[in-house]
């Protein structure tokens, strides 16, 4: 039981790292190209939509 919990912890930690890399990608884009506030809001919405889709698919495959 403990080994399966440790495996899940490792899997979800890797999931968090991948989401962090996606966030950094959007942050680098935001700083590279000066955009208006509305574009920044749209980028944030796109980030959250991609993150939710990724988490949904990831959770289906892990369970």
CORMO-V695655 format. One record per residue. N is the residue number from 1. RES is the residue in one small letter. PSI is psi as a letter, one per 20 degrees, with the letter a starting at -180 (* if undefined). OMEGA is omega in whole degrees, 0 to 359 (NA if undefined). BURIAL is 1 if it has 16 or more other C-alpha atoms within 10 Angstrom, else 0. Layout:
n->{N & N}
res->{RES & RES}
psi->{PSI & PSI}
omega->{OMEGA & OMEGA}
burial->{BURIAL & BURIAL}
//
This chain:
n->{1 & 2 & 3 & 4 & 5 & 6 & 7 & 8 & 9 & 10 & 11 & 12 & 13 & 14 & 15 & 16 & 17 & 18 & 19 & 20 & 21 & 22 & 23 & 24 & 25 & 26 & 27 & 28 & 29 & 30 & 31 & 32 & 33 & 34 & 35 & 36 & 37 & 38 & 39 & 40 & 41 & 42 & 43 & 44 & 45 & 46 & 47 & 48 & 49 & 50 & 51 & 52 & 53 & 54 & 55 & 56 & 57 & 58 & 59 & 60 & 61 & 62 & 63}
res->{x & x & x & x & x & x & x & x & x & x & x & x & x & x & x & x & x & x & x & x & x & x & x & x & x & x & x & x & x & x & x & x & x & x & x & x & x & x & x & x & x & x & x & x & x & x & x & x & x & x & x & x & x & x & x & x & x & x & x & x & x & x & x}
psi->{g & h & h & h & h & h & g & g & g & g & g & h & g & h & g & h & g & g & h & h & h & g & g & h & g & h & h & g & g & h & h & g & o & o & r & r & h & h & h & g & h & g & g & g & g & g & g & h & g & h & g & g & g & g & h & g & g & g & h & g & h & h & *}
omega->{181 & 180 & 178 & 176 & 177 & 177 & 178 & 178 & 179 & 180 & 182 & 173 & 176 & 176 & 178 & 178 & 179 & 178 & 177 & 177 & 177 & 177 & 178 & 177 & 179 & 179 & 177 & 177 & 182 & 181 & 180 & 182 & 177 & 182 & 177 & 182 & 181 & 178 & 177 & 178 & 179 & 177 & 178 & 179 & 178 & 178 & 182 & 178 & 179 & 180 & 180 & 178 & 179 & 180 & 179 & 181 & 180 & 181 & 177 & 182 & 181 & 183 & NA}
burial->{0 & 0 & 0 & 0 & 0 & 0 & 0 & 0 & 0 & 0 & 0 & 1 & 0 & 0 & 1 & 0 & 0 & 0 & 1 & 0 & 0 & 0 & 1 & 0 & 0 & 1 & 0 & 0 & 0 & 0 & 0 & 0 & 0 & 0 & 0 & 0 & 0 & 0 & 0 & 0 & 0 & 0 & 1 & 0 & 0 & 0 & 1 & 0 & 0 & 0 & 1 & 0 & 0 & 0 & 1 & 0 & 0 & 0 & 0 & 0 & 0 & 0 & 0}
//
